[in-house]
Amino acid sequence: CHGSVLAHVVFNFLITGISRATAMELNRHAVGAAISQESTRYVNCEKARVVVPPVIARAAERDPRVWALWNTAVSQSQHAYATLSDRLEKLFEGETTMSKFELRKTVRGAARSVLPHALETKGMWSYNIRALRNIVEQRASEGAEEEINVLANEMLALVWKHIPSLVGDYKTTKVGTRFVVSTQNRKV
């Protein structure tokens, strides 16, 4: 079939528990997408969870110093965020005509600059099937980062569960720590 008809089928994904780094990679696939992601300007990130990159987790099993270094860096950035947020709000509280809400948004916007890409995020991503096939072909690949590889494979599995004929041409193979997808119908 001609690929253009696939643009009419849309899947909506409520995605949680991914890092902002993975979300940024996912957001690069904006053609054929609608994206609503949690904003760090409106949400207090002082106690935000972080997502440990799989390679850090595996390396930490072999060398605890890897975990200590990574964990220390994340903890320091979260502490810096909390301190900056508090001090900036106090510094500008009486000097501005902004509402408390606007000041807090401005302060968080500045303080978030020290947060790690490992910060957890969530949101709604909607893709037409043509765009989703593109994501799967690029991100469920051997060269993709592990976290987005897992996500792309999970998205593929959900489509397979509901409308298998849209992705039935894909073959999945385990290569190292990743599941790699291939098809003869690339770029439908």
C-alpha positions as CSV (number, residue, x, y, z in Angstrom):
1,C,0.0,0.0,0.0
2,H,1.1,3.6,-0.4
3,G,2.4,5.0,2.9
4,S,0.3,8.1,2.8
5,V,-2.8,6.3,3.9
6,L,-1.0,5.2,7.1
7,A,-1.0,8.9,8.3
8,H,-4.7,8.6,9.1
9,V,-4.2,6.0,11.8
10,V,-3.1,7.6,15.1
11,F,-1.9,6.0,18.3
12,N,-1.8,7.9,21.6
13,F,0.8,7.0,24.2
14,L,0.8,8.2,27.8
15,I,4.4,7.7,28.6
16,T,5.9,7.9,32.1
17,G,9.2,7.0,33.7
18,I,11.5,8.1,30.9
19,S,14.4,10.5,31.1
20,R,14.3,13.9,29.7
21,A,17.2,12.8,27.4
22,T,15.0,10.1,25.9
23,A,12.0,12.5,25.6
24,M,14.3,14.9,23.7
25,E,15.2,12.1,21.3
26,L,11.5,11.1,20.9
27,N,10.6,14.8,20.3
28,R,12.9,14.9,17.3
29,H,10.3,12.8,15.6
30,A,7.8,15.7,15.4
31,V,6.4,15.2,11.9
32,G,3.2,13.3,12.2
33,A,3.1,13.8,16.0
34,A,1.4,15.7,18.7
35,I,3.4,16.1,21.9
36,S,2.4,17.3,25.4
37,Q,5.3,16.9,27.8
38,E,5.5,17.9,31.5
39,S,7.1,21.3,31.9
40,T,9.9,21.8,34.4
41,R,8.9,25.5,34.5
42,Y,5.6,24.6,36.1
43,V,6.6,21.6,38.2
44,N,8.8,21.7,41.2
45,C,11.7,19.4,40.5
46,E,13.3,19.4,44.0
47,K,12.2,15.8,44.6
48,A,11.9,14.7,41.0
49,R,12.9,11.1,40.3
50,V,15.8,10.3,37.9
51,V,16.1,7.5,35.4
52,V,19.3,5.6,35.7
53,P,20.7,4.9,32.2
54,P,21.0,1.1,31.7
55,V,24.7,1.3,30.9
56,I,25.3,3.1,34.2
57,A,23.3,0.5,36.1
58,R,25.3,-2.4,34.4
59,A,28.6,-0.7,34.9
60,A,27.9,0.0,38.6
61,E,27.5,-3.7,39.2
62,R,31.1,-4.2,38.1
63,D,32.5,-1.0,39.6
64,P,30.7,0.7,42.5
65,R,32.7,3.9,41.8
66,V,30.6,4.4,38.6
67,W,27.4,4.5,40.7
68,A,29.0,6.8,43.3
69,L,30.2,9.3,40.7
70,W,26.8,9.3,38.8
71,N,24.7,9.5,42.0
72,T,26.8,12.3,43.4
73,A,26.5,14.3,40.3
74,V,22.7,13.9,40.2
75,S,22.4,14.7,43.9
76,Q,24.5,17.8,43.6
77,S,22.5,19.1,40.6
78,Q,19.2,18.5,42.4
79,H,20.6,20.3,45.5
80,A,21.7,23.2,43.4
81,Y,18.3,23.4,41.8
82,A,16.5,23.5,45.2
83,T,19.0,26.1,46.5
84,L,18.8,28.3,43.4
85,S,14.9,28.1,43.4
86,D,14.7,29.2,47.0
87,R,17.3,32.0,46.8
88,L,16.1,33.4,43.5
89,E,12.5,33.6,44.7
90,K,13.6,35.4,47.9
91,L,15.9,37.8,46.0
92,F,13.2,38.9,43.6
93,E,10.0,38.5,45.7
94,G,9.7,42.2,46.7
95,E,11.3,43.7,43.5
96,T,8.8,42.5,40.9
97,T,5.2,43.2,39.9
98,M,4.9,39.5,38.9
99,S,2.4,37.4,40.7
100,K,3.7,34.7,43.0
101,F,2.9,32.1,40.3
102,E,4.8,34.1,37.5
103,L,7.8,34.6,39.8
104,R,7.9,30.9,40.7
105,K,7.7,29.9,37.0
106,T,10.5,32.4,36.2
107,V,12.7,31.1,39.0
108,R,12.1,27.5,38.2
109,G,12.9,28.2,34.5
110,A,16.3,29.6,35.5
111,A,17.0,27.0,38.2
112,R,16.3,24.0,35.9
113,S,19.4,24.8,33.9
114,V,21.4,22.7,36.4
115,L,19.1,19.7,36.3
116,P,20.4,16.4,34.7
117,H,19.0,14.9,31.5
118,A,18.3,11.9,33.6
119,L,15.4,13.7,35.3
120,E,12.2,11.7,34.9
121,T,9.4,13.1,32.7
122,K,6.0,12.1,31.4
123,G,3.6,13.2,28.8
124,M,1.3,12.3,25.9
125,W,2.8,11.5,22.6
126,S,0.5,10.9,19.6
127,Y,1.8,9.5,16.3
128,N,0.3,8.5,13.1
129,I,1.4,5.0,12.2
130,R,3.6,6.3,9.4
131,A,5.6,8.4,11.8
132,L,5.6,5.6,14.4
133,R,7.0,3.2,11.9
134,N,9.8,5.7,11.3
135,I,10.5,5.9,15.1
136,V,10.6,2.1,15.3
137,E,13.0,1.8,12.4
138,Q,15.4,4.4,13.8
139,R,15.1,3.8,17.5
140,A,14.5,0.0,17.7
141,S,17.9,-0.3,16.1
142,E,21.3,-1.6,17.3
143,G,22.8,2.0,17.3
144,A,20.0,3.6,19.3
145,E,20.5,4.4,23.0
146,E,19.2,1.6,25.2
147,E,16.4,3.5,26.9
148,I,14.8,4.7,23.7
149,N,15.3,1.3,22.1
150,V,13.2,-0.2,24.9
151,L,10.6,2.5,24.5
152,A,10.4,2.0,20.7
153,N,10.0,-1.8,21.2
154,E,7.2,-1.2,23.7
155,M,5.4,1.1,21.4
156,L,5.7,-1.4,18.6
157,A,4.3,-4.2,20.9
158,L,1.3,-2.0,21.7
159,V,0.5,-1.4,18.0
160,W,1.0,-5.1,17.3
161,K,-1.4,-6.0,20.1
162,H,-4.2,-3.8,18.7
163,I,-3.7,-3.7,14.9
164,P,-1.0,-6.3,14.0
165,S,-1.5,-5.8,10.2
166,L,0.1,-2.3,10.5
167,V,3.4,-3.7,11.8
168,G,3.3,-7.4,10.8
169,D,6.2,-7.0,8.5
170,Y,8.7,-6.3,11.3
171,K,11.0,-8.9,12.6
172,T,12.6,-8.5,16.0
173,T,16.0,-9.9,16.9
174,K,17.9,-9.7,20.2
175,V,21.4,-8.2,19.7
176,G,23.4,-7.8,22.9
177,T,21.2,-5.8,25.3
178,R,18.8,-4.5,22.6
179,F,15.9,-5.8,20.6
180,V,16.5,-4.7,17.0
181,V,13.7,-4.4,14.5
182,S,14.0,-4.9,10.8
183,T,11.7,-4.8,7.8
184,Q,11.8,-5.0,4.0
185,N,9.2,-2.2,3.9
186,R,11.3,0.7,5.2
187,K,9.9,4.2,4.9
188,V,6.4,3.1,3.8
